[in-house]
Each structure stands twice: as structure tokens, then as C-alpha cells.
């Protein structure tokens, strides 16, 4: 696939002209936010946007209806959320949220700033399309299946498998060389691309890029034992005991939309915050008493600490009025479906149907509601699609 137009991913310096107003996307490498940065986002959302912080499927955040782009740039720069004007849109890095704290084979979080610094420090890599995605998986397999272009997957505490276009390349690299190899792969992508936005769009991308890397680095170790890459929906929710005897709290966010007020309360906890690619949050490094107080205060404000909540089964595109292509207010419809008990756990039989009114829809398991056939924001893997058409909703059960 050869594209003739540049990718249109928004950033802070290039806003997207959404139907409800300008939209800014702020890259958050590894989903890592300090309390001060979350407070800055809350302030910007309240003063300069619609009062909400949207969490994205890449662990980034968005602000809608931005009223003053220059003031937003100034505030985010001061908070350290816009460290590069030239490279801002390419800083798409997902890392296993619980790495180094709960489970996993290796702590990938120290690789995040190293990779981000490497990307920003290389002038040529500013040419990467804004849709290129880097993944850092601690070996549990939570982010390797999310469709990254270039990634590493821990096979033990000190070595990683190199993933290209979401597949194991067979290359193994020591932890100390992982970031350098990912940066080399990014250069290889630029060498191979002919207008493509994603690595998988290049014919035989994994093989061709692997061959280039091995030729350039004869000492690279290769193996025939492939890492299994699968899509998982294991959202970290609730009370999570860390290896250091402290507690992390996984918090679901309804349809990924966090109010500025709730964000300010989270920032006031003064602990590290991680934005996950499942549009949820992890509040880390709490003692037990503090964790209990956080749940007591934030659960009534809408954060979800119950892993069985039906809200964790649903996602939706922007819908009306945020998107001019949407045929209906899908977020309002899916919220009504959850609140009326029409979103049910996996296992309930369902069949493909068309021409449904919103109130008729009963769907089971993981599901994505879309305002049109583009299905923007749809999670990867087995997901039931609920798609708005000119004749009502169409329900396509998960494969």
C-alpha cells in the first residue's frame, strides 16, 4: 500500500478540526504522568477546553473544544508535556503499565525515557508518520498484541525479542541494547517506506526490515522460537499488590473520559499515574491506608475499581456531536445500554442483526459502539461491533 497524502494525526501544535471544535492530542510516552502533569492537564481541560481529559488507546490523552491553542502550548510546555516541537507527534510509546511493580519478567519503564530521548534527539526520525507505534512489553503479553510497528518483548529479565509489524522477528537483544535496536528499526522503516503510514503496510515488512538489521549488525542473535503475540483485554483494575508491599490501584474510566475535577483529585494523591492503552488509569506506590482512602473518595466520583463492572466491556467512538461523520450519539446510547443492564458478560449467545433501535440492543462481552462503518477507536481482537447505520444499528458478534 502506497499513500500519497501525509498522515493527519493531530498533536498540540497541529490541532484536528473536529465537528465540536479543535482537538489536541498530547503524547504521554509509556503513559507515565507525574501528579503535577496531571494537574496541568486538568487545568488546561477546565480553562481551555471542554472540561474533560480523554484517554486514548495508545495511552495518550486528548482535549476537545480547545479555545486557545497558544495558551495550551504554553501550559503543556511548562509542564514538560511538550518537550519537542519537531518530534511531538511521533512519541507514541506504550509500555506494560504494571511493569516493575506487579508481575512481568522485566521492568520496561526505564526504557521509556531512553527511547523517547533517542527519538527526539534524531532529526531524521521527525519524518516518521504520527501513527507509528512503539511497544515495550514486560513479558506478560499485555501490549505486544496491540498492533505496534516496532516493539520489544521481554523473554527474561535481561533480554528482549524484537517485534516488527506486530510479529516476532526472531531477533534477540540484551536489555542494554534494546533501545538502540528500536531506533535502528525506525530508521529502517524510513528507508523502506514509500508513503506508508504503518510498517505492516509495507510488503513483507518484517522479513525485509529484519534482514536489514541483521546485515547492519552481524552480531545480532536470532532464534527460531517465536514469541506468541496475542490480543488481550486484561485491564488492570482494583487493588493490585506491588512487589515492594505497596499498592497500585487500577481505575476504569467510563468511556475513557475523565473530568477535570476528578483528575485534580487524583493529582492530589501525589503518586505516579499511568495511563493505560485500555483507557484506564493506574495510581501506583500507595500504602494500604492511602489506597483505601483513594477508593473511598474516587469511586463515588465515577472511577471504576470493580473488575466485573459492565463499563469495562464497552468502548465507543466520539460519535455526535464530536464527529461530523457519526450518524448518532453513540456515547449516549452505550451509556444507556450499560445503565439499563443491556451490556452483559461474555457467554450469552447473540446473532448478527440489523435495523435495531438503540433500546433494542443487548450485547455480550467486549463490544465497541461506532457512529459509522469506519469504527474509529475499535480495540483489536475479538470484539462485538455495534455500528450505527442510516437504518438503525447493526450488530456483528465477535468472531
N, C-alpha and C positions, 0 to 999 in steps of 0.2 A: 504494500500500500504506500503510495506516494502522495503527500499532501502538498497543495500549492499555496495554502494560507497558513500564517503563523497561529500557534495556539493562543486561545483567548482567555486563559486562566487569569482571574483578577489578582490583584495584590493590594497593597496600601497606596502605592504610587500610581497604579492603574486600576481604577475602580470599574466595576461592572454595572452597566446601566440596567438594573432590574426594573420590573414593572412597578414596584413600590418605591423606587428611588435607588441612589447609588449604593453599591455593596462593596465592602472592603474585606479581603481575606488576609489574615495575619498568620504567617508561618510560625509554628511552635515546634522546633526540632525536638524529636523524642517525646513530645507532649509535655515537656518539663517547664513548669511555671513556678516562680517564687511567689510568696504572698504579695509582695509589692507589685509584681507584674499583673497578678490577677486583680488587684485593687485598681491599677491603672486601666485595665480593660473595662472594669465595672464603671469607672468614672467616665471613660470615653463613651461607653454604651449609653449611659444616662444623659450626658451633656451634649453628645454629638450625633447620636444615632437613635434607634427606636427603643432603647432601654433593655435590650436582650443581647446576650452573647451566644451565638450559635456554634455548636461543636460539630466538626466535620468528620467524615470517615477516614481522614488521614491524620487525625489528632491535631488539626489546626483549628482556628476559630474564625468566625465571620461577624461583622457588624452590618446591619441593614439600615437603610434610610440615612446614610451619612450626610450631615448637613454642612460640614466644614472640613474639607479634605486637608487643607493646610494645617489646621489645628490638630487633626487626628495624626498627621505625620509627626508633628512636633511632640505630641504627648507620647506616642509609641516609641519614638527615638529616645526620648528621655528615660523611658522605662527599659531600654535595652531590647525592645521587641522589633526594632528595625535597624539592625546593625550594618546593613549594606543596601544601598540604592540599586546597584547594578545586579546583585545576585538575589534580591529578596524573594522572587517567585520560585527559585529552584531549591529552596531549603525545605524540601518535603522529605522528612525523615521520621519513620515510625520505629519505635523500639518497644520490646516487651515491657509493659508497664510495671510488672511486679519484679522484674529482674533485680537481683542483688538483695531482695527483701523477702520474697516468698517463692520458694521453689526455683526451678530452672537450673541449667548447667553452668552458666557463666553470667557475670554482671555486665550487660552490654551498655549500661548507661554512661560509663566513661568514654565509650566510643562516640557518643552523640556529639559533644562539643568538638572532639578531634575531627570528625567528619565534616561538621558544619564549618569549622575554621578552614579545613582544606578546600572545601567548595568555594568559600568566599575569597580565599587567597589566590585563586587561579582565575585569571582574567578570561581565559578561553571558555571555562565552564559556565560563564554567564550566558553562553549561547545555548545551553540545554533548554529544551522546552519546559514550560512551567508544570507540565503533567508528569514529568519523570519522578518516580518514587523510589526512595532508598529504604530498605528494611533491615533491622537489626534484631534477630530472634535469639533469645537466650537458650534455645534448645527445646523449649516446651511446645513449640509449633504454633504459637498463637498469632504471630504476624507474618510468618513466611507464606501463608496461603492467601494473603490479601492482594496479590497481583502486583508485587513490586517489580521494578525494572532491574535494579541492582541490589543485592542483599547478601548478608552473611547469616549463617545459621549455626549456632554452637553445637559441635559434636562432642566436645568435652570442655573442661574448664579453660583449656589453653589453645584450642584450635577450632577453626570455623570452616564450614562448607560455603563456597561461593555460589550464590543463586543468580541466574541471569534469566530475565523474562519469566520469572516465577518458577524456574526449573533448576534442579541441581546440575551444575556444570561439570561435576566430578573433581573440581579443583579444591584442594585443602590448603589452608594457610594458617600460620601461627597467629595468635591474637595480636601480637605486636605488629604484624604486617597487614592486618585486615583493612584498616582504613586506606592505606596506600594502594592496595589492590582495588578497592572500590573506586577510588579516584581514577586509577588507570582504566578501569572498565568504563567510567563515564567518558573519558577521552575516546575510548574505542567506540562507544555509541556514536559520538560526534563524527568519527571517521567513517562509520558505516551508513549513517542515516542519509536519506535522500528526501528530506521534508517530513519524515515520520515524526510523530509526537511521542510514541512509546516504543520501547525496544521490541516488544512482541510483534509490532507491525513490520519489522524488517524481516525479509525471508531468511529462514534458517539462522535466526539471530543468535541463539545460544551456542550453536556449533561454531559459527563464524567468529563470534567475539571470544569464545574460549580459545580457539586456535591462535588468534592474535595475541592474547595474553600469554599463552604458554610459549609462543615463539619469542616474544619480547623478554620473557622471564624464564629461562630454561630450568631454573631450579624449582619451579612450582611443583608441588606434589599433587598427583592425581590418583583417583581411585575409581573402581567400578561399582562400589557400594553406594547407591544413591540414597539421599535423604528423602523420606516421604513428605511431600508437601501437600497439605490438605487444608480446606477451608473449615474453620472452627468458629463457633459463636459462643465461646465460653467467656462471657462478660464477667470480670471480677466484681462481685457485688457483696456487700455486707462486711462482716467482721473477719479480717484476714490477719492471722498471727505471723509476724515477721520473725526472721531467724534470730534477731537480736532481742527477742522478747517484748518488743514494742508492737504496736498495732497499726495496720493500714485499714482504712475504710473505703470500700468500693461503693460509689454512689451513682445510681442511674439518674439520668436527666430526661424528663419527658420530652420525646421527640427532639432531643438534643438542644433544646432552647432553655438557656439559663438566664434568669432575670438578674439585672444588675444588683438588686438588693440582696439576693441570695449569694451572689458572687462576693459581695462585700463581707457577708457573714463568714464565708469560707476563708477569705483572706485574713480575717481577724483571728482565725485559729493559729495562724503563724507557723504553719508546717508546709513542707513541699507538696505541690499539687501536680498531678499528672493527668493530662487529657488523653483519653484512650481513643483508638480508632473505632470504638463501638458507641461513640457519642456519650460517654460516661466519664466519671472522674475517679481518681484515687487520691485520697488525702492520707499522706504517709507519716510515719515516725511519731505516732501518738502513744502516750501512756494510756493504760486502761481507763483511768478516771476521765481523762480528756476525751477519749473516744466515746465513752458513754454520754458525756455532755453534748458532743457534736451530734450524735444521733438524736438525742432528745430535742435539740434546738432545730436541726435542719430537716428532720423527717416531716414535721408539720408544715415546713415551707415548700415541700414538694419533692425533695430529693428521695430517691428510692434505695432503701437498704435491704429490701426483701428480694431474694433471688428468684422467687416464684411470682413476682408481680407481672401481670399481663403487659404492662408498659414496656417491659424488656423484650417482648416479642415483636414489637411494631417499629417501623420507621416509615418516613414519608418524604416526598419531595417538597419543595417550597409551596407548591400549589398557589391558588388565588389568595390574596391579591399580589403575592410576591413575584409570580411568574406570568408573563403575558401569554404563554403557550398553554397554561393549565386550563382545563375545562371546568374545574370546580374547586372548592375549598377542601382539599383532601385532608388537611390537618384537622379541620373542624370535624370532618366525617370520621376520621380514625379515632379522634378523642372520644366522640360519642360512642363508637363501637366498643372501645375499652371500658368506658364508664357504665355502659349498659350490659356488660358481660358477654358481648358477642365476639370477643377475642378469647379463644380457648386454647388449652395446652395441646401439644402435639399428640397425635394418635387418633383424633377424631376424623372419620372419613369425610372427604369433600370431593366435589366434582367440578369440572370446568363449567362455568355458566356465563351468560351474557345478559345484558339489558337489566341489570339489577339496580334497584334503588339503594341508596346508602344504608337505609334502615333494614334492608333485607339481608345484608351481608353478615354471614357468620363464617369466620375463617380460623383455622387452627394452626398452631406452631408459628415459626418465624415467618413474618409477612411484611411486604413493602407496598405502600399505597402510592400510586402515581397519578398525576393530573393529566398525563397524556402517554402516548406509546414510547416516548423517549426513556421513561423510567429513571430519571436522574436520581442519583444517590442510592441506587439499589445495592444492597450488600451482595457480596459474592456468595456462591454456594446455593444450596437447596433452600429456596425462599418462595413462598406463595405470593404471586403478583395480584394485586387488586388495582386495576387500571381504569381510569375514567375514559369514557368514550362519549360521542355525541348522543348515544342511545342508552346511557347509563353505565354502570360499572361492569367490567369483565373480570372474572375471577379465574386465574390459571393456577391450579395447585402446584406445589413444589414437585419436582421430578423425583 
